[in-house]
Each structure stands twice: as structure tokens, then as C-alpha cells.
Amino acid sequence: MKPQELRAFCLSFNEAVEDFPFRPEISVFKVLGKLFALTSLDARPLTVNLKCDPEDAIRLRGEHPGLIVPGYHMNKRHWNTVTVDGDLPDGLVRELVEDSYDLVVAGLPRAQRLRLDRA
């Protein structure tokens, strides 16, 4: 997956926005103000921090050593750093991004979740 594809996919979700709260080169993708993906689109290799169910996070790290690792500068129980332009299939990367978005949405207040369903 190329950087522009990752960016477009992250922005394809309801109410997803790109923000730059840390540095101009660090893209933070949020839904209703909550982070679901963080990446430097110019970095090589291209990696993205994604939220993950703790049990799935451990399983994925074991299945894809070196390509999925504990989240860099994040809570390592709930976040993975995923190498996007490596040997992982694009479909798996898309699934992990979508799972991250869904986990963040699930943690939003009910009224906000309903708003997203109508969007």
C-alpha cells in the first residue's frame, strides 16, 4: 500500500479527518476528535499506529513478527505499529485500519455513534 492509498482509506470512513497536532509531517486520523490512526506518510518504511483489541494485538504480533509490533510511543497493550509497505497484504492492512476505526467508534458516546450511523 502506498502512502496516498493509506491516507485515502483512512479518510474514507464516516466523519474521519486528518489533523497535524504534533508536527506537520505526522498525520493523525481521527473520528469525532478521537485518534484511530497515526503515521508519517513520508517515512520509509511506511508504518501506521493502529488501535487493536489486546488479545488480537498479541496474536497479530506473533503471526507477523517485525511487521506488526507494539505501538511506538503508544499504549502497547492497545496499539500496534504496522509496516504498511512491507510484506503484509493490502487487504490485511485495510482490515486493521477498519478495526481501529471501529474500536474507537465503539468507545464513543451513544449519541455520537448514532450520528455516525446516519452519516
TIKEMI-753295 format. One line per 10 residues: for each residue x, y, z of N, C-alpha, C. Coordinates in nm, 3 decimals, decimal comma. Each point is the difference from the previous one (the first is absolute). Last residue first. Layout:
TIKEMI-753295
X/Y/Z/X/Y/Z/X/Y/Z ~ ...
END
This chain:
TIKEMI-753295
-2,473/0,908/0,901/0,084/0,073/-0,097/0,022/-0,082/-0,126 ~ -0,230/-0,150/0,406/-0,086/0,075/-0,094/0,081/0,069/-0,108 ~ 0,215/-0,241/0,351/-0,084/-0,095/-0,074/-0,086/0,069/-0,104 ~ 0,257/0,259/0,304/0,084/-0,062/-0,103/-0,081/-0,098/-0,084 ~ -0,212/0,196/0,369/0,026/0,103/-0,102/0,083/-0,057/-0,114 ~ -0,069/-0,267/0,378/-0,122/0,008/-0,081/0,017/0,102/-0,112 ~ 0,346/-0,033/0,314/-0,005/-0,122/-0,083/-0,122/0,003/-0,091 ~ 0,038/0,342/0,318/0,097/0,018/-0,108/0,003/-0,122/-0,092 ~ -0,272/-0,020/0,383/-0,052/0,102/-0,091/0,095/0,023/-0,118 ~ 0,136/-0,295/0,355/-0,106/-0,055/-0,086/-0,051/0,102/-0,102
0,504/0,049/0,181/-0,134/0,003/0,059/-0,106/-0,042/-0,102 ~ 0,486/-0,198/-0,082/-0,064/0,131/0,001/-0,134/-0,006/0,073 ~ 0,299/-0,377/-0,101/0,024/0,067/0,126/-0,063/0,139/0,010 ~ -0,015/-0,272/-0,397/-0,069/-0,075/0,105/0,016/0,066/0,136 ~ 0,242/0,169/-0,374/-0,142/0,034/-0,008/-0,078/-0,069/0,112 ~ 0,450/-0,115/-0,045/-0,012/0,137/0,049/-0,147/0,043/-0,001 ~ 0,101/-0,418/-0,183/0,024/-0,001/0,144/-0,016/0,140/0,060 ~ -0,029/-0,046/-0,471/-0,117/-0,058/0,067/0,017/-0,003/0,152 ~ 0,368/0,142/-0,269/-0,111/0,097/-0,007/-0,121/-0,051/0,079 ~ 0,353/-0,298/-0,047/0,039/0,109/0,086/-0,111/0,106/0,006
-0,051/-0,355/-0,303/-0,018/-0,046/0,138/0,034/0,111/0,100 ~ 0,088/0,081/-0,454/-0,144/0,000/0,026/-0,030/-0,045/0,144 ~ 0,444/-0,023/-0,146/-0,041/0,141/0,009/-0,149/0,008/0,035 ~ 0,171/-0,427/-0,082/0,052/0,052/0,126/-0,037/0,147/0,021 ~ -0,113/-0,210/-0,411/-0,078/-0,059/0,109/0,045/0,056/0,135 ~ 0,250/0,119/-0,382/-0,132/0,066/-0,001/-0,087/-0,051/0,115 ~ 0,410/-0,214/-0,063/0,023/0,137/0,048/-0,134/0,074/0,006 ~ -0,005/-0,425/-0,190/0,018/-0,008/0,145/0,021/0,139/0,058 ~ -0,027/-0,033/-0,466/-0,129/-0,033/0,060/0,009/-0,008/0,151 ~ 0,393/0,056/-0,263/-0,077/0,124/0,013/-0,135/-0,025/0,066
0,415/-0,326/0,111/-0,096/0,024/-0,109/-0,079/0,129/0,025 ~ 0,504/-0,067/0,186/-0,139/-0,023/0,039/-0,091/0,024/-0,120 ~ 0,490/0,064/0,018/-0,054/-0,123/-0,056/-0,143/-0,029/0,042 ~ 0,174/0,505/0,003/0,083/-0,120/0,008/-0,070/-0,118/-0,064 ~ -0,143/0,475/0,098/0,058/-0,025/-0,133/0,097/-0,118/0,001 ~ -0,236/0,136/0,401/-0,100/-0,001/-0,107/0,060/-0,038/-0,135 ~ 0,087/-0,090/0,545/0,077/0,040/-0,118/-0,089/-0,021/-0,122 ~ -0,150/0,101/0,524/-0,011/-0,091/-0,114/0,083/0,055/-0,115 ~ -0,078/0,034/0,568/0,059/0,070/-0,114/0,010/-0,101/-0,113 ~ -0,359/0,010/0,435/0,106/-0,063/-0,077/0,056/0,099/-0,100
-0,309/0,005/0,499/0,042/0,057/-0,128/0,112/-0,083/-0,062 ~ -0,206/-0,074/0,442/-0,114/0,033/-0,086/0,038/0,049/-0,140 ~ 0,317/-0,124/0,354/-0,105/-0,101/0,015/-0,110/0,019/-0,104 ~ 0,367/0,304/0,051/0,035/-0,120/-0,076/-0,101/-0,113/0,016 ~ -0,023/0,546/0,003/-0,028/-0,106/0,097/0,014/-0,133/-0,074 ~ 0,290/0,376/-0,216/-0,142/-0,018/0,030/-0,013/-0,103/0,112 ~ 0,404/0,133/-0,262/-0,045/0,115/0,078/-0,149/-0,006/0,034 ~ 0,096/-0,358/-0,329/0,108/0,093/0,030/-0,058/0,124/0,068 ~ -0,215/-0,511/-0,007/-0,014/0,138/-0,046/0,110/0,092/0,049 ~ 0,075/-0,535/-0,079/-0,069/0,087/0,096/0,005/0,146/-0,044
0,035/-0,321/-0,406/0,073/0,006/0,127/-0,079/0,087/0,099 ~ 0,013/-0,250/-0,519/-0,097/0,052/0,096/0,065/-0,011/0,137 ~ 0,272/-0,115/-0,342/-0,091/0,081/-0,082/-0,112/0,062/0,084 ~ 0,333/-0,290/0,193/0,075/0,103/-0,071/-0,088/0,091/-0,085 ~ -0,206/-0,468/0,109/0,111/0,061/0,075/0,078/0,100/-0,087 ~ -0,474/-0,240/-0,013/0,072/0,087/-0,095/0,116/0,070/0,071 ~ -0,286/-0,313/0,230/-0,019/-0,047/-0,137/0,084/0,078/-0,101 ~ -0,007/0,123/0,464/0,057/-0,133/-0,014/-0,007/-0,052/-0,142 ~ -0,205/0,411/0,107/0,145/0,015/0,014/0,070/-0,133/-0,017 ~ -0,470/0,001/0,008/0,051/0,056/-0,125/0,151/0,019/0,005
-0,223/-0,147/0,395/-0,006/-0,102/-0,106/0,062/0,052/-0,130 ~ -0,047/0,302/0,359/0,103/-0,099/0,028/0,005/-0,106/-0,110 ~ -0,342/0,319/-0,028/0,130/0,066/-0,016/0,113/-0,100/0,021 ~ -0,448/-0,128/0,083/0,034/-0,001/-0,143/0,138/0,061/-0,023 ~ -0,170/0,018/0,434/0,028/-0,140/-0,036/0,039/-0,012/-0,147 ~ -0,127/0,437/0,163/0,124/-0,052/0,060/0,034/-0,144/-0,037 ~ -0,262/0,331/-0,330/-0,041/-0,077/0,116/0,125/-0,065/0,059 ~ 0,081/0,442/-0,275/-0,027/-0,142/-0,020/-0,049/-0,062/0,130 ~ 0,162/0,491/-0,304/-0,059/-0,057/0,121/-0,038/-0,145/-0,029 ~ 0,403/0,255/-0,263/-0,143/-0,031/-0,004/-0,045/-0,060/0,132
0,429/0,274/-0,297/-0,043/-0,047/0,131/-0,151/-0,016/-0,004 ~ 0,370/-0,030/-0,416/-0,116/0,069/0,056/-0,031/-0,062/0,136 ~ 0,424/0,046/-0,418/-0,066/-0,069/0,111/-0,119/0,082/0,046 ~ 0,398/-0,052/-0,421/-0,125/0,062/0,040/-0,064/-0,085/0,109 ~ 0,544/0,014/-0,076/-0,124/-0,058/-0,053/-0,122/0,076/0,054 ~ 0,189/0,309/-0,075/0,032/-0,127/-0,065/0,073/-0,085/0,101 ~ -0,346/0,479/-0,016/0,099/-0,090/0,060/0,020/-0,126/-0,085 ~ -0,322/0,376/-0,058/0,126/0,009/-0,074/0,105/-0,099/0,049 ~ -0,438/0,058/0,204/-0,020/-0,050/-0,137/0,126/0,005/-0,085 ~ -0,103/-0,062/0,526/0,077/0,097/-0,076/0,000/-0,052/-0,144
-0,383/-0,101/0,406/0,106/-0,039/-0,092/0,079/0,120/-0,049 ~ -0,453/-0,221/0,309/0,105/0,101/0,008/0,115/-0,048/-0,087 ~ -0,567/-0,101/0,141/0,120/-0,035/-0,077/0,098/0,117/0,006 ~ -0,409/0,008/0,247/-0,005/-0,142/-0,037/0,120/-0,042/-0,084 ~ -0,200/0,423/0,371/0,104/-0,056/-0,086/-0,028/-0,147/-0,033 ~ -0,365/0,400/0,125/0,073/-0,113/0,060/0,091/-0,065/-0,104 ~ -0,321/0,369/-0,082/0,102/0,045/0,094/0,083/-0,110/0,063 ~ -0,343/-0,086/-0,335/-0,061/0,081/0,105/0,098/0,032/0,113 ~ 0,240/-0,288/-0,293/-0,144/-0,002/-0,019/-0,060/0,070/0,121 ~ 0,521/0,002/-0,258/-0,091/-0,001/0,114/-0,144/-0,017/-0,048
0,571/-0,020/-0,136/-0,135/-0,019/-0,051/-0,093/-0,022/0,118 ~ 0,503/0,232/-0,101/-0,081/-0,063/0,102/-0,142/-0,006/-0,055 ~ 0,538/0,084/-0,191/-0,145/-0,001/-0,026/-0,070/-0,077/0,110 ~ 0,490/0,264/-0,050/-0,068/-0,110/0,068/-0,151/0,014/-0,022 ~ 0,331/0,323/-0,150/0,020/-0,124/-0,075/-0,068/-0,121/0,064 ~ -0,006/0,453/0,190/-0,064/0,001/-0,131/0,014/-0,131/-0,078 ~ -0,014/-0,012/0,534/0,092/0,063/-0,096/-0,066/-0,008/-0,137 ~ -0,276/-0,072/0,390/0,136/-0,018/0,053/0,103/0,074/-0,085 ~ -0,484/-0,026/-0,096/0,020/0,064/0,130/0,144/-0,007/0,052 ~ -0,300/-0,065/-0,448/0,144/0,005/0,019/0,034/0,064/0,135
-0,436/-0,281/-0,295/0,043/0,111/0,084/0,151/-0,009/0,017 ~ -0,461/-0,209/-0,296/0,144/-0,003/0,020/0,040/0,127/0,075 ~ -0,488/-0,296/-0,009/0,075/0,120/-0,040/0,148/-0,024/0,026 ~ -0,530/-0,266/-0,029/0,146/-0,008/0,019/0,065/0,128/-0,052 ~ -0,486/-0,141/-0,004/0,050/0,103/0,091/0,151/-0,007/0,027 ~ -0,173/-0,426/-0,235/-0,090/0,108/0,043/0,068/0,090/0,101 ~ 0,326/-0,259/-0,334/-0,097/-0,035/0,104/-0,084/0,122/0,038 ~ 0,378/0,000/-0,311/-0,124/-0,051/-0,061/-0,108/-0,033/0,103 ~ 0,472/0,149/0,070/-0,098/0,109/-0,014/-0,133/-0,047/-0,057 ~ 0,368/-0,302/0,049/-0,031/0,053/0,133/-0,109/0,106/-0,007
0,166/-0,167/-0,408/-0,080/-0,101/0,070/-0,039/0,050/0,139 ~ 0,287/0,268/-0,261/-0,135/-0,002/-0,056/-0,089/-0,100/0,073 ~ 0,458/0,013/0,122/-0,068/0,125/0,036/-0,144/0,000/-0,049 ~ 0,272/-0,357/-0,132/-0,026/-0,007/0,144/-0,078/0,124/0,044 ~ 0,150/-0,004/-0,440/-0,108/-0,098/0,017/-0,038/-0,013/0,147 ~ 0,369/0,268/-0,118/-0,124/0,067/-0,040/-0,121/-0,095/0,011 ~ 0,439/-0,174/0,098/-0,044/0,102/0,095/-0,133/0,065/-0,037 ~ 0,078/-0,498/-0,175/0,076/0,124/-0,013/-0,057/0,106/0,096 ~ 0,011/-0,565/-0,001/-0,084/0,118/0,000/0,089/0,124/0,000
END
